[in-house]
Amino acid sequence: MKHTHCLLGRPCLALVLLLLASSASAVTIDGVFDPAEWTDAQRFDDFVSVQPLTLAPAPQDRRAEAYVLSTPEGLAVAVRAWHPPQIAQTRTRIQRDGDAPTDRMNLMIDFDADGRVGYDFTITAAGDLMDEVITNENAFRDDWDAGWGHAVADFDGGYVAEWLIPWSIAQMRDTHTPRRTVGIYFDRVIVATGERFAFPGASFVNPRFVSDFAKIEIDQYQARQLAITPYVVTSADFANRSSDFKAGFDLFYKPGGNHQFALTVNPDFGQVESDELVVNFSAIENFFNDKRPFFTENQSYFELDHALGRPFYTRRVGGTLDDGSGAADIHAAVKANGSFGRLGYGVFGASEDGEAGRDMGLLRGTYAFDRLTMGLMHSYVDRPFLRRSAEVTSADLRWRPNEQWLLRPLLMRSSSDTAGVNNSGSAAGVVVDWDMPGPFRQQYFALYADDQFELNDLGFQERNDFRYFEWETGYRQDNLPANSRYSSHSWEVEWTYRENTAGLQLSQQFALQRYSEFRGGGNLFVYVSWRDDAFDDRLTRGNGAVPIEGGLKVYVEGQRPRQGDGHLAWEWGVETFPNGVGGNSFYGYVQPRWHLNDHFDVDLGLTLWRQPEWLLWQQGRELGSFDTQRAEIYSNLNWFIGERQELRIKLQAIAIDATAKQARRLDSAGRLVDSDAPLADFQLRNLGFQVRYRYNLGPLSDFYAVYSRGGFVVDDQQRGLNDTLQDVFSLSDDDQFLLKLAYRFDL
């Protein structure tokens, strides 16, 4: 019996000890740093100054240390940052992905350690979140929201931020191996001094950033996730005396680290997040970021951001119907992406409702070498209302031959059939970054698109029919004298040239700019450029090229953030720029922001334009010059009622008073001459107002109550700018209240 007891007891004792050890080493994401939890973690404490970019070691009273531990639940990270007692902390509350300056810590990860895509996870000193996708080395996009664990808490001398990044958060390559290499970067920001300390000494102001993350090896765990997010929306339209109810769901499935799938059925892409108001009389389309969850979550594989254009612009899906009757409803959309070793793939498809709806599909594949990634993409759009189908094929390359050079060529070919008429075109471009030794850098652009190339059925390109060249060089000054009010200067000189494929010069510009950071926080940006005389071949919508006069442009803007428990922050800017037909226009704005405390702030911005010669197209070859005054009022109120509740009030009002000066005509010789055609004054009013209450129910789960009101009117009544601006607030073309509930279930 004694012998038997011993045989049974030893494994039991070993099991107990194993469980105790496991329990002792488990990480709890609570912001309270327990050294025992991080005993097995990798530790990094060589933080250096990257703002200013001196790479000097962090002073003892600003030092930081980071810990990384791979767990079955995800990548656990902690950063302890010391804060000087004589410097106030700035703990302004922000909405998710808000841009108000506040003390914060950033964790950035390149899961494949190849420099192609990085992910930024930010925790502010007040516990708020930001997350962004980083493409093209240093291009940040904040329209991505993901679910990840976080906590922040103070200790005597500073504060601690902790992260738990689940393995399912992004598509990764080679997830079957027991170990993987990732690129990692940490930094902490002190707003009151404008300082940023990081490990390693990489900076997003350089053309090479994600590739400079520290490469570390970690244990790898398989992750499987199935989540469904059903939603319901009910709305009342007071302007049209109608109501609506809608329900649908998003489904996300990740069978393992290498593959992930998403499906949305009857999605709601309504007025929870409103776009900025834009008044656009030009022939060039405005670009808008996407804020819809289905198109922001795990979207980076499809993002081919290039100066030549975007083959996939998600705002096309669910955009204005082809009959112009309003936004399209989407039956369903699906996307999948993953990898088989070095071979990656992505699939997207969507179908819109109604006779004027569209069907869209896209395929993308990539193959990655150590320094080279090749990609191929093909899109197809069927537009039955227009009797049109369109396809675009693109081939892209990302090649880093050595540590200094990065080349990104892109080739595209379009073809379409519109009511039996076939059309095809091509475009090509290359962007080259040269990260020279020392404080200099250079960048080169060479782009081309013929006059038959068409990208905008599913992609986005401002125009076709052009040749474009750009050269720019940058220089940084970071070791400024200690008595200077500036901590750094970043200089840039650039030359740009554009012509159409017929050889007509569309622009040539020489520019000098300087971005400066102050030692006490804040920044100043100065931009000076000279534009040569050129032509605008889009202004008349295909009826001839209009000669445009050049001239000098000067733009200056500054920002002073709130510091510590202070109450005021400021932004301001002034600009003078040449009109197209003589003289100069003037622009200025000021936006003070008042903080009652860390949880409540309100701003009130005012922008004024004075444009004595605003040249607008009327019809055919007829144009008109207007003496124009424009005013814009914008205001935001943010109240963080508690940890889960927030109230936002957003207002934007635009008023334009345009007095007719002279009708003009483009004659047969291409000259702009006076005309006796009738030309009338006009006034424009545009209003956007929204009150939004949000209650956070959990990760990616929210309840919203939103009231929206607005309108748009153009008429010829004689009011003057002041009265026009006052009349903006009476607009109520749109008057709506909605309730939305969305909850994510992890199955």
SVG drawing of the C-alpha trace seen along z (x, -y; Angstrom):
<svg xmlns="http://www.w3.org/2000/svg" viewBox="-45 -91 70 93">
<polyline fill="none" stroke="black" stroke-width="0.4" points="0.0,0.0 2.8,-2.4 4.5,-1.6 1.2,-2.2 0.6,-5.5 4.1,-6.7 3.5,-5.8 0.2,-7.6 1.4,-10.5 4.4,-11.6 2.5,-12.2 -0.3,-13.9 2.3,-16.1 4.0,-16.9 0.6,-17.8 -0.2,-20.1 3.2,-21.8 2.7,-22.2 -0.8,-23.7 0.6,-26.0 3.5,-27.1 1.0,-27.6 -1.2,-29.7 1.7,-31.7 2.9,-32.6 -0.6,-33.3 -0.9,-36.9 -3.9,-39.0 -4.5,-42.1 -5.3,-44.6 -2.6,-47.3 -1.1,-46.2 2.5,-45.1 3.3,-41.8 6.9,-40.8 6.0,-37.1 3.6,-37.2 6.3,-38.3 9.2,-36.1 9.3,-34.2 8.8,-37.3 11.3,-38.9 12.3,-42.3 13.3,-45.4 14.5,-48.6 16.8,-50.3 14.3,-53.1 15.7,-56.1 14.4,-59.4 12.7,-59.3 10.9,-62.7 13.2,-64.5 15.0,-61.9 18.3,-62.0 18.4,-58.3 19.7,-59.5 18.8,-57.1 15.7,-58.0 16.5,-59.9 16.1,-58.1 12.9,-59.9 11.4,-59.1 12.7,-55.6 10.4,-52.7 10.6,-48.9 8.6,-46.5 7.7,-42.8 6.5,-40.4 5.1,-36.9 3.5,-34.5 0.4,-32.8 -2.2,-30.4 -4.7,-33.3 -2.6,-35.7 0.5,-37.9 0.7,-39.5 2.6,-42.8 3.3,-45.2 5.0,-48.6 6.1,-50.4 6.8,-54.1 8.2,-56.5 6.9,-60.1 8.8,-63.1 6.8,-64.5 7.4,-68.1 5.7,-67.5 1.9,-67.2 0.4,-64.2 -2.2,-64.9 -5.0,-62.5 -7.6,-63.8 -10.3,-61.2 -10.8,-60.5 -13.2,-58.5 -11.8,-55.4 -9.2,-56.4 -9.6,-60.1 -6.8,-62.5 -6.7,-64.8 -3.1,-64.8 -2.9,-62.8 -0.2,-60.8 -0.1,-57.3 1.8,-54.1 2.0,-52.4 2.5,-48.8 3.1,-48.0 3.5,-44.5 4.5,-43.1 3.2,-39.5 5.1,-38.2 8.3,-40.3 8.5,-41.2 7.8,-44.9 4.6,-44.6 1.9,-45.4 2.1,-46.5 -0.6,-47.0 -0.7,-49.7 -2.4,-49.2 -2.5,-52.3 -3.5,-52.7 -3.8,-56.2 -3.0,-57.2 -6.8,-57.5 -7.4,-54.0 -8.8,-54.8 -7.9,-52.9 -6.7,-53.5 -5.8,-50.9 -4.4,-51.4 -3.1,-49.5 0.3,-50.5 1.0,-50.0 3.7,-51.2 6.1,-51.3 4.6,-54.5 1.1,-55.1 -1.3,-54.8 -5.1,-54.2 -7.3,-54.4 -10.5,-53.0 -9.7,-49.5 -11.2,-48.4 -10.3,-45.1 -11.1,-43.3 -8.1,-43.1 -7.6,-43.1 -6.2,-46.2 -5.7,-47.8 -3.9,-50.8 -3.1,-51.8 -0.8,-54.1 2.1,-53.2 4.3,-55.4 6.3,-57.2 4.5,-56.5 1.9,-54.2 1.6,-50.7 -0.2,-49.7 -1.0,-46.0 -2.2,-44.4 -3.5,-41.0 -3.4,-40.7 -5.4,-37.5 -3.9,-35.3 -7.0,-35.7 -6.6,-39.4 -4.9,-39.3 -4.1,-36.9 -0.5,-35.5 1.7,-33.3 3.1,-29.9 1.1,-29.5 1.8,-25.7 5.3,-26.2 6.0,-26.1 7.9,-29.3 7.5,-32.5 9.5,-35.6 7.6,-38.9 8.6,-42.6 7.8,-44.6 8.0,-48.3 7.1,-50.2 6.9,-53.9 5.5,-56.2 4.5,-59.8 4.6,-62.8 2.4,-65.6 3.6,-68.3 7.1,-68.1 6.5,-66.8 8.8,-63.8 8.5,-60.2 10.8,-57.4 10.8,-54.1 12.4,-50.7 13.9,-50.1 15.1,-53.5 12.7,-53.5 10.6,-56.5 7.5,-56.8 8.9,-60.1 11.4,-58.0 10.5,-56.2 11.6,-53.0 9.6,-52.3 7.9,-48.9 11.0,-47.2 13.0,-48.6 10.9,-46.9 12.9,-44.7 12.8,-41.1 12.1,-38.7 11.2,-35.0 8.2,-33.9 6.2,-30.7 3.3,-30.3 -0.2,-29.0 -3.0,-27.9 -6.0,-30.1 -9.5,-29.3 -12.4,-31.8 -16.0,-31.9 -17.9,-35.1 -21.3,-36.5 -22.5,-40.1 -26.2,-40.4 -27.7,-43.9 -31.1,-45.6 -31.8,-49.2 -35.0,-51.1 -35.3,-54.6 -37.8,-57.4 -37.6,-59.9 -39.4,-63.0 -38.9,-64.9 -40.7,-62.2 -42.9,-61.0 -41.7,-57.4 -40.1,-54.7 -37.9,-51.7 -36.6,-48.6 -33.7,-46.6 -31.8,-43.5 -28.8,-41.6 -25.5,-40.1 -21.8,-39.9 -20.0,-36.5 -16.3,-36.0 -14.6,-32.6 -10.9,-31.8 -10.2,-28.1 -6.6,-28.7 -3.9,-31.4 -3.4,-31.0 -7.0,-31.6 -10.0,-33.8 -13.4,-34.4 -16.1,-37.1 -19.7,-37.3 -22.2,-40.1 -25.9,-39.7 -28.3,-42.7 -25.7,-45.0 -26.6,-48.4 -24.2,-51.1 -26.3,-53.9 -25.8,-57.2 -23.9,-56.1 -20.7,-57.6 -21.2,-60.6 -18.8,-61.9 -17.4,-65.4 -19.4,-67.8 -17.6,-68.6 -18.7,-71.1 -17.2,-70.1 -17.8,-71.9 -14.9,-70.3 -14.8,-67.4 -12.6,-65.4 -14.3,-63.0 -13.8,-63.2 -12.2,-60.3 -13.8,-59.2 -12.4,-56.8 -14.6,-53.8 -16.0,-53.4 -18.1,-50.3 -17.0,-47.4 -17.1,-44.7 -14.8,-46.7 -12.3,-47.7 -11.8,-44.5 -8.9,-42.4 -8.9,-44.5 -5.2,-45.2 -4.6,-42.3 -6.8,-44.1 -5.3,-47.5 -3.0,-48.3 -2.3,-52.0 -0.3,-53.5 0.1,-57.0 -1.3,-55.7 -4.6,-54.7 -6.5,-52.2 -7.8,-49.1 -10.2,-48.4 -12.2,-51.4 -14.7,-49.9 -17.0,-52.9 -18.1,-51.8 -19.9,-48.9 -23.2,-50.2 -22.6,-53.6 -25.0,-55.6 -27.2,-53.4 -26.7,-53.6 -30.0,-55.4 -29.0,-58.1 -31.9,-57.3 -29.9,-57.0 -27.5,-54.6 -27.6,-51.0 -28.7,-48.3 -26.4,-45.3 -27.9,-41.8 -24.7,-40.2 -20.9,-40.5 -18.2,-38.0 -14.4,-38.1 -11.7,-35.6 -8.0,-35.7 -5.1,-33.6 -1.9,-31.9 -0.3,-28.6 3.3,-29.2 4.6,-32.2 1.5,-32.1 -1.3,-34.5 -4.8,-34.8 -7.8,-37.1 -11.4,-36.9 -14.2,-39.5 -17.7,-39.5 -20.8,-41.7 -24.3,-41.9 -26.5,-45.0 -30.3,-45.1 -32.6,-46.6 -32.5,-46.9 -29.9,-49.7 -27.7,-47.6 -24.4,-46.0 -22.5,-42.7 -18.9,-43.0 -16.0,-40.5 -12.3,-40.7 -9.4,-38.2 -5.9,-38.9 -2.9,-36.7 0.7,-37.3 3.9,-35.5 6.6,-36.6 10.3,-36.2 12.7,-37.6 13.0,-41.0 10.4,-40.8 6.6,-40.5 4.7,-40.0 1.0,-40.6 -1.8,-40.0 -5.3,-41.3 -8.4,-41.1 -11.8,-42.8 -15.1,-42.5 -18.3,-44.7 -21.6,-44.0 -23.8,-47.1 -27.0,-46.0 -28.9,-49.3 -26.1,-50.9 -25.7,-47.8 -22.1,-47.8 -19.5,-45.3 -16.0,-46.3 -12.8,-44.5 -9.4,-45.7 -6.2,-43.6 -3.3,-44.8 0.2,-43.5 2.2,-45.0 5.7,-44.6 7.3,-45.5 11.1,-45.1 13.7,-46.1 17.1,-45.3 19.0,-46.5 18.5,-48.5 18.3,-51.8 16.1,-51.3 12.4,-50.4 10.7,-50.2 6.9,-49.8 5.9,-49.4 2.3,-48.9 0.8,-47.9 -2.9,-48.0 -5.1,-47.1 -8.9,-47.9 -11.5,-46.7 -15.2,-47.4 -18.3,-46.7 -21.0,-49.4 -24.1,-48.6 -21.9,-46.6 -19.1,-49.3 -15.8,-47.8 -13.0,-49.9 -9.6,-49.1 -6.8,-51.1 -3.7,-50.8 -1.8,-52.5 1.7,-52.1 3.7,-53.7 6.6,-53.3 7.3,-54.9 10.9,-54.7 12.1,-55.5 15.8,-56.1 16.6,-56.2 20.0,-57.8 22.6,-57.4 22.3,-60.3 19.5,-62.8 18.6,-62.9 16.1,-60.9 14.7,-61.1 11.6,-59.9 10.7,-59.5 7.4,-59.1 6.8,-58.2 3.1,-57.6 1.2,-57.1 -2.4,-56.4 -3.8,-56.6 -7.1,-58.3 -9.0,-55.0 -8.0,-53.6 -11.0,-53.3 -10.5,-52.3 -13.5,-53.8 -16.1,-51.0 -14.6,-49.4 -11.4,-51.3 -10.5,-55.0 -8.4,-57.3 -8.7,-61.0 -8.3,-61.0 -6.8,-59.2 -5.0,-60.6 -1.8,-61.9 1.9,-61.6 3.2,-62.5 6.7,-62.9 7.8,-64.0 11.1,-64.3 11.4,-65.2 14.2,-65.2 13.9,-65.5 16.3,-66.6 15.9,-66.4 17.4,-68.6 17.1,-67.0 20.1,-68.1 19.1,-71.7 20.6,-73.9 19.2,-73.4 18.0,-77.1 16.0,-76.7 12.2,-76.7 12.1,-74.0 13.1,-70.4 13.3,-69.4 12.8,-70.6 11.9,-68.4 12.6,-70.1 11.3,-68.9 11.9,-70.2 9.9,-68.9 9.2,-69.3 6.1,-67.9 5.1,-67.9 1.9,-66.7 0.8,-66.7 -1.8,-64.8 -1.0,-62.2 -1.3,-64.8 1.6,-66.7 -0.5,-69.6 1.1,-70.8 -1.4,-70.5 0.9,-71.6 4.4,-72.2 5.2,-73.2 8.2,-73.8 7.7,-73.6 9.6,-74.1 8.1,-73.0 9.2,-72.7 7.5,-70.9 8.7,-71.9 8.1,-70.5 8.2,-72.6 9.9,-71.6 6.8,-72.4 4.5,-70.4 2.8,-71.6 4.0,-72.0 4.3,-74.5 4.0,-73.7 5.1,-76.2 4.6,-75.4 5.7,-77.7 5.2,-76.8 5.3,-78.3 3.0,-77.0 3.6,-77.7 0.9,-78.7 -0.8,-75.6 -4.1,-74.2 -7.1,-72.5 -8.4,-69.9 -11.2,-68.7 -12.9,-71.9 -15.2,-72.0 -16.1,-68.3 -14.5,-67.4 -15.1,-70.6 -11.5,-72.0 -8.6,-72.9 -8.8,-76.1 -5.6,-78.2 -4.9,-78.6 -2.5,-81.3 0.2,-80.3 1.6,-82.1 2.8,-81.9 1.1,-79.8 1.9,-80.2 0.3,-78.1 1.1,-78.1 -0.6,-76.1 0.1,-75.5 -1.1,-73.4 -0.8,-73.8 -2.2,-70.9 -3.7,-70.9 -1.1,-70.2 -1.7,-68.5 -4.8,-69.9 -4.9,-73.0 -8.1,-73.9 -7.3,-75.2 -5.9,-73.7 -5.5,-75.6 -5.3,-74.9 -5.0,-77.6 -4.0,-78.1 -3.7,-80.8 -3.2,-80.5 -2.9,-82.6 -3.0,-81.0 -3.4,-82.1 -6.7,-82.2 -7.0,-80.5 -7.7,-83.8 -5.7,-86.5 -5.2,-87.7 -5.0,-85.7 -7.5,-84.1 -7.2,-84.0 -8.1,-81.4 -7.9,-81.2 -9.2,-79.1 -9.0,-79.0 -10.2,-76.2 -9.9,-76.5 -10.8,-73.5 -11.9,-74.0 -11.5,-71.2 -13.6,-71.4 -11.7,-68.3 -10.4,-65.0 -13.9,-63.8 -15.5,-66.8 -14.3,-69.0 -15.9,-71.2 -14.4,-73.0 -15.7,-75.8 -13.9,-76.3 -14.4,-79.1 -13.0,-79.0 -13.2,-82.0 -12.4,-82.1 -12.2,-85.2 -11.9,-84.2 -12.3,-87.2 -12.0,-85.1 -13.6,-81.7 -13.9,-80.1 -16.8,-77.7 -18.0,-75.7 -21.6,-76.5 -22.2,-74.4 -20.3,-73.4 -17.5,-75.9 -19.2,-78.5 -17.7,-79.4 -18.2,-82.1 -16.1,-84.1 -17.5,-84.8 -16.5,-87.0 -16.9,-84.6 -17.1,-84.6 -17.3,-81.4 -17.7,-80.7 -17.7,-77.4 -18.5,-76.7 -17.7,-73.4 -18.0,-72.2 -17.6,-69.0 -18.7,-68.3 -17.4,-65.1 -18.6,-64.0 -17.3,-60.7 -20.0,-60.0 -18.3,-56.8 -16.1,-54.0 -18.7,-52.7 -20.8,-55.7 -20.1,-58.7 -22.1,-61.5 -21.0,-63.3 -22.5,-66.4 -21.1,-67.3 -22.0,-70.3 -20.8,-71.5 -22.3,-74.5 -21.1,-75.8 -22.3,-79.1 -21.1,-80.4 -22.1,-83.7 -21.0,-84.0 -21.5,-87.2 -21.4,-86.9 -18.5,-89.0 -18.0,-88.0 -19.2,-85.3 -16.3,-83.7 -16.0,-81.5 -13.3,-79.2 -12.8,-80.2 -11.7,-78.0 -8.0,-79.0 -8.2,-77.8 -8.3,-81.3 -10.5,-82.4 -12.5,-85.4 -15.3,-87.5 -18.8,-86.5 -22.2,-88.1 -23.9,-84.9 -26.2,-85.4 -24.5,-84.7 -26.4,-84.7 -25.3,-85.1 -25.8,-82.1 -25.8,-81.1 -25.1,-77.7 -26.1,-76.4 -25.1,-73.0 -25.7,-71.7 -24.8,-68.5 -25.8,-68.1 -25.6,-64.9 -26.1,-64.0 -24.8,-60.5 -25.0,-58.5 -23.0,-55.3 -23.0,-52.6 -20.2,-50.1 -21.5,-46.6 -18.3,-44.8 -15.6,-44.3 -17.1,-45.4 -20.5,-45.5 -22.4,-48.8 -25.8,-50.4 -26.3,-53.7 -29.0,-56.4 -28.5,-59.0 -30.3,-62.1 -29.2,-63.6 -30.4,-66.7 -29.1,-68.5 -29.7,-69.8 -28.3,-71.2 -29.6,-74.2 -28.3,-76.2 -30.4,-79.2 -30.1,-82.8 -31.5,-84.8 -29.6,-87.9 -28.7,-87.5 -25.1,-88.3 -22.7,-85.9 -24.0,-86.7 -27.6,-86.0 -26.7,-83.0 -24.8,-81.5 -27.7,-82.2 -30.1,-80.5 -28.0,-77.3 -29.3,-76.4 -32.9,-76.3 -32.3,-73.4 -34.1,-70.2 -34.1,-68.2 -32.8,-65.3 -34.3,-64.8 -33.9,-61.4 -33.6,-59.5 -32.3,-55.9 -31.5,-53.3 -28.9,-50.6 -27.9,-47.5 -25.0,-45.3 -23.5,-42.6 -20.6,-40.3 -20.9,-36.7 -17.8,-34.5 -19.0,-31.0"/>
</svg>
